[in-house]
Amino acid sequence: MSDPEARTAPFRVGLIGYGLAGSVFHAPLIAATDGLLLDTVSTRSPERQAQARAEHPQVRTVATADEVLDRAAAGALDLVVLASPNKTHVPLATAALEAGAAVVVDKPLAATAAEAEQLAALADRRGLLLSVFQNRRWDNDFRTVRALLADGALGEVQRFESRFERWRPQPKGGWRESGDPEELGGLLYDLGSHLVDQALTLFGPAVSVYAESDVRRPGAEADDDTFLALTHAGGIRSHLWVSATTAQLGPRFRVLGSRAGYVKYGLDPQEAALRAGLRPGPEGDAWGVEPESSWGRLGAGESPLTGGGHPVPSLPGDYPAYYAAIARSLRDGDSPPVTAAEAASTLRVLEAAGRSARESRLVVLS
């Protein structure tokens, strides 16, 4: 990468993959970030190449990841972002780091904590940034929970409940629902990566993991209904659900403390906005803001469904903050907003959850 001290030009970004993750999340957020320039997009699909050029007229499109890596090796790219299938994350991240580029990888970083640690060691040896796109740390509801914890509004937290539940009775197919272990499909490694990362971010390392994982839909191959119970080193318990088979959705968060509880239904609005083609604007706009009718409620001894407790204004969601922090890290050499070490901790829990579900037992983490 160029010398950051006198740098005025934006850091040039190569994006590998232009499916859902690349086109809806990464490309729009990169394009909206001061200090970053979306330079190259790789996708084998001619239709997606045309889509990328229509949505980002300045972008160069290529058909293969190797072409992005060649540009990185030639010094034409500063950052490579991987929005490619899960099984490609480790080999492509390795190649990008060896080519001399900083790397952002969509979650999960790898299949195992050991692989994540090996990538982290390679990045350290090369003096390069390596980060994982855990955008759900900037969800409006999660930001609100963090603020409530910081304020002590709940008292001593005893149990944290978190859900990503959907009603999708028919499998959609594709690698995300593949039963091939190499594909890293299924909800445990997909949405489960977000929930575990959030729980560890809030409450620190887990010392034990119990999980139940099922394949419930006819024709499905990978887990589509999974529950995890974590016990954190501080004694707090996290109960986490990921499901595509939930006909009646539960609360997104239910956090129970010695003084009060917080319950929040519904999803952060940013993904829906990005899917609809909306884009973050200048600072101070209404990006990530949700209506009062969607706010969670804080109280004790009453049901939020019958008006118990009082509404808590949701902090705005802020996905743009992730890539803004990446730009600062590239410029100033600061630690990235999500580290490979944090990703390894999440993967250690996901590995234990898979083992727990297979063996029907509690797994203690050393």
C-alpha positions in Angstrom: 0.0 0.0 0.0 1.1 3.6 -0.4 2.6 5.6 2.4 -0.4 6.7 4.5 1.3 9.8 5.9 1.0 12.0 2.9 -1.8 10.1 1.2 -4.6 12.2 -0.3 -5.9 9.8 -3.0 -8.5 7.3 -1.9 -7.6 3.7 -1.2 -8.5 1.6 -4.2 -10.7 -1.4 -3.6 -11.2 -4.6 -5.5 -14.4 -6.5 -4.7 -14.6 -10.2 -5.4 -18.2 -11.4 -5.7 -21.3 -9.4 -6.8 -24.1 -11.5 -5.5 -26.3 -10.5 -2.5 -23.3 -9.6 -0.2 -21.3 -7.8 -2.9 -24.0 -5.9 -4.6 -26.3 -5.0 -1.7 -23.9 -4.5 1.2 -20.2 -4.1 0.2 -20.3 -2.1 -3.0 -22.8 0.5 -1.8 -21.1 1.0 1.5 -17.6 1.2 -0.1 -18.9 3.7 -2.7 -20.4 5.8 0.1 -17.2 6.0 2.2 -14.8 9.0 2.0 -11.3 7.7 1.4 -12.3 4.6 -0.5 -12.7 4.1 -4.2 -14.5 1.0 -5.7 -12.0 0.3 -8.5 -12.6 -3.3 -9.6 -15.4 -5.9 -9.3 -15.1 -9.5 -10.3 -18.0 -11.8 -11.1 -18.3 -14.5 -13.7 -21.8 -13.5 -14.6 -22.1 -11.1 -17.5 -25.5 -9.9 -16.1 -23.9 -9.1 -12.8 -21.0 -7.3 -14.5 -23.5 -5.2 -16.3 -25.3 -4.5 -13.1 -22.1 -3.5 -11.4 -21.3 -1.0 -14.2 -24.8 0.4 -14.1 -24.7 0.9 -10.3 -21.1 2.1 -10.2 -20.3 3.7 -13.6 -16.6 4.2 -12.8 -15.9 0.6 -11.9 -13.8 -1.9 -13.8 -15.4 -5.3 -14.1 -13.5 -8.6 -14.6 -14.6 -12.2 -14.7 -12.2 -13.9 -12.2 -10.8 -13.4 -8.8 -7.3 -13.9 -10.2 -7.6 -10.7 -12.2 -8.3 -8.8 -9.0 -5.4 -10.5 -7.3 -3.1 -9.6 -10.2 -4.1 -6.0 -9.9 -3.3 -6.1 -6.2 0.1 -7.7 -6.9 0.8 -5.0 -9.4 0.1 -2.3 -6.8 -3.1 -1.1 -8.5 -5.3 -2.0 -5.5 -4.9 -1.3 -1.8 -7.7 -3.3 -0.4 -9.4 -6.6 -1.5 -12.9 -7.3 -0.2 -14.2 -10.9 -0.3 -17.9 -11.3 -0.9 -17.5 -14.7 -2.4 -18.8 -18.1 -1.3 -17.7 -19.2 2.2 -15.4 -22.0 1.0 -13.3 -19.5 -1.0 -12.6 -17.1 1.9 -9.4 -18.7 3.2 -7.6 -19.3 -0.1 -8.6 -16.0 -1.5 -7.7 -14.1 1.6 -4.3 -15.9 1.7 -3.6 -15.0 -1.9 -4.7 -11.3 -1.4 -2.4 -10.9 1.6 0.5 -12.5 -0.3 -0.2 -10.1 -3.1 0.4 -7.2 -0.7 -3.2 -6.0 -0.2 -5.2 -5.4 2.9 -8.2 -7.7 3.2 -11.8 -7.5 4.3 -13.7 -10.8 4.4 -17.4 -11.3 4.7 -18.3 -13.5 7.6 -17.4 -16.2 8.4 -13.7 -15.6 7.9 -13.0 -19.4 7.8 -14.3 -22.8 8.8 -12.2 -23.1 11.9 -10.6 -20.9 14.5 -7.2 -22.4 13.6 -7.6 -21.2 10.0 -8.6 -17.8 11.2 -5.5 -17.6 13.4 -3.3 -18.7 10.5 -4.7 -15.8 8.4 -4.2 -13.4 11.2 -0.5 -14.5 11.6 0.0 -14.0 7.8 -1.5 -10.5 7.9 0.8 -9.7 10.9 3.9 -10.9 9.1 3.0 -8.9 6.0 2.0 -5.8 8.1 -1.4 -5.7 6.5 -4.9 -5.1 7.7 -7.2 -8.1 7.9 -10.8 -7.6 9.1 -14.2 -9.4 9.0 -17.4 -7.7 7.9 -19.6 -8.1 11.0 -22.0 -5.3 10.0 -24.6 -6.4 12.6 -22.5 -4.7 15.3 -23.9 -1.5 13.7 -27.6 -2.6 13.7 -29.8 0.0 15.4 -31.2 -2.5 18.0 -27.7 -3.8 18.9 -26.4 -0.3 19.3 -29.3 0.5 21.6 -28.7 -2.6 23.7 -25.0 -1.6 24.1 -26.1 1.9 25.2 -28.6 0.4 27.8 -25.8 -1.8 29.2 -23.4 1.1 29.4 -26.0 3.2 31.2 -26.7 0.4 33.7 -30.4 0.6 32.8 -30.9 -3.2 33.2 -28.9 -3.7 36.3 -26.9 -6.9 36.4 -27.6 -8.8 33.2 -28.6 -12.4 33.8 -29.8 -13.7 30.4 -29.4 -12.4 26.8 -31.8 -13.7 24.1 -31.2 -13.0 20.5 -32.9 -14.2 17.4 -32.7 -14.2 13.6 -35.9 -16.0 12.7 -37.6 -16.2 9.3 -40.5 -18.1 7.7 -39.1 -19.7 4.6 -40.8 -23.1 4.3 -39.3 -23.7 0.9 -35.5 -24.0 0.5 -34.0 -21.6 -2.0 -31.1 -23.8 -2.9 -27.6 -22.7 -3.7 -24.4 -23.0 -1.8 -25.8 -21.3 1.3 -28.1 -24.3 1.8 -25.8 -27.0 0.6 -25.1 -30.0 2.8 -21.6 -30.3 1.5 -19.3 -29.5 4.5 -16.8 -27.7 2.3 -19.5 -25.1 1.4 -20.0 -24.0 5.0 -23.7 -23.7 4.3 -26.5 -23.6 6.8 -27.7 -21.0 9.3 -25.2 -21.8 12.1 -22.3 -20.3 10.1 -24.5 -17.7 8.3 -26.7 -15.9 10.7 -25.2 -17.7 13.7 -21.9 -15.9 13.0 -23.7 -12.6 13.6 -25.4 -13.7 16.8 -22.3 -15.2 18.4 -20.2 -12.2 17.5 -22.8 -9.9 19.1 -23.0 -12.0 22.3 -19.2 -12.1 22.6 -18.9 -8.4 21.9 -21.3 -7.6 24.7 -20.4 -10.2 27.4 -16.9 -11.5 26.7 -15.7 -15.0 26.0 -17.8 -18.1 26.3 -16.7 -21.0 28.6 -19.3 -23.5 27.5 -21.6 -24.1 24.5 -24.7 -26.3 24.1 -26.5 -26.5 20.8 -29.4 -28.2 19.1 -29.4 -28.1 15.3 -32.0 -29.6 12.8 -32.7 -29.8 9.1 -36.5 -29.5 9.1 -37.7 -28.5 5.6 -38.3 -31.2 3.0 -35.5 -31.1 0.5 -33.2 -29.0 2.8 -29.6 -30.2 3.2 -28.1 -27.8 5.8 -29.2 -26.8 9.2 -32.3 -24.5 9.1 -33.3 -24.4 12.7 -30.6 -24.1 15.3 -30.4 -23.0 19.0 -27.2 -22.2 21.0 -26.8 -21.6 24.7 -23.6 -19.9 25.7 -22.3 -19.5 29.3 -19.9 -16.5 29.4 -16.9 -16.3 31.7 -18.7 -13.7 33.8 -21.7 -16.0 34.3 -24.2 -14.4 31.9 -26.0 -16.8 29.7 -26.8 -16.1 26.0 -29.6 -18.0 24.3 -29.4 -17.6 20.5 -31.8 -18.8 17.8 -31.4 -18.9 14.0 -34.2 -20.4 12.0 -35.9 -20.4 8.6 -38.8 -22.4 9.9 -40.4 -20.0 12.4 -44.1 -19.4 11.6 -44.4 -16.9 14.5 -41.4 -14.7 15.0 -40.1 -14.1 18.5 -38.4 -10.8 19.7 -35.2 -9.9 18.0 -33.7 -9.2 21.5 -34.9 -9.9 25.0 -32.3 -8.9 27.6 -33.1 -9.6 31.3 -31.4 -7.9 34.2 -31.7 -7.6 37.9 -33.4 -4.2 37.5 -35.3 -4.3 34.2 -35.6 -6.1 30.9 -35.5 -4.8 27.3 -37.6 -6.4 24.5 -37.3 -5.4 20.9 -39.2 -6.8 17.9 -38.4 -6.4 14.2 -35.2 -6.0 12.2 -32.9 -3.1 11.7 -34.1 -1.2 8.6 -30.7 -0.9 6.8 -30.7 -4.2 4.9 -34.2 -3.5 3.5 -33.2 0.0 2.5 -30.1 -1.3 0.7 -32.1 -4.0 -1.1 -34.5 -1.3 -2.2 -31.7 0.7 -3.8 -31.5 3.4 -1.1 -28.0 4.6 -0.2 -26.4 6.3 2.9 -26.2 10.1 2.4 -24.3 12.9 4.0 -23.8 12.8 7.8 -27.0 14.0 9.5 -29.4 12.3 7.1 -32.1 9.9 8.3 -30.1 6.7 7.4 -30.8 3.8 9.7 -33.6 5.6 11.6 -36.8 3.6 12.4 -40.2 4.8 13.5 -41.3 5.1 17.1 -43.7 2.2 16.5 -40.7 -0.1 16.1 -38.9 0.9 19.3 -38.2 -1.6 22.0 -39.5 -1.3 25.5 -37.8 -1.3 28.9 -39.5 -2.2 32.1 -40.0 -4.8 34.8 -43.0 -7.1 35.7 -45.1 -6.2 32.7 -45.5 -7.5 29.2 -44.3 -5.2 26.4 -47.1 -6.7 24.2 -49.7 -5.1 26.4 -47.9 -1.8 26.7 -45.8 -2.6 29.8 -42.6 -0.6 30.3 -41.7 2.4 28.4 -40.4 2.8 24.8 -36.7 3.3 24.3 -35.7 5.3 21.2 -33.6 3.2 18.9 -30.3 4.6 18.0 -29.9 4.9 14.3 -28.3 1.9 12.5 -24.9 2.8 11.1 -23.5 0.2 8.6 -21.4 3.0 7.0 -19.4 3.2 10.2 -17.7 -0.1 9.4 -16.0 1.0 6.1 -15.3 4.5 7.6 -13.3 2.7 10.3 -11.6 0.6 7.6 -10.5 3.7 5.8 -9.1 5.2 9.0 -7.3 2.0 9.7 -5.7 2.0 6.3 -4.7 5.7 6.7 -3.6 5.8 10.3 -2.6 2.2 11.0 -5.2 1.8 13.7 -6.7 -1.6 14.6 -9.6 -2.5 12.3 -13.2 -2.4 13.6 -13.4 -6.2 13.7 -10.3 -8.2 14.1 -9.3 -11.6 12.9 -8.8 -12.6 16.6 -12.4 -11.7 17.3 -13.4 -13.8 14.3 -11.4 -16.7 15.6 -13.3 -16.5 19.0 -16.6 -16.6 17.2 -15.5 -19.6 15.1 -14.4 -21.4 18.2 -17.9 -21.1 19.5 -19.4 -22.2 16.2 -17.2 -25.2 16.0 -18.2 -26.1 19.6 -21.9 -25.7 18.7 -21.5 -28.0 15.8 -19.9 -30.6 18.0 -22.5 -30.2 20.7 -25.4 -30.7 18.3 -23.8 -33.8 16.8 -23.0 -35.4 20.1 -26.0 -34.1 22.1 -23.8 -32.7 24.9 -22.4 -29.6 26.5 -19.0 -28.6 25.2 -16.6 -26.9 27.5 -14.1 -24.4 26.0 -10.6 -24.4 27.3 
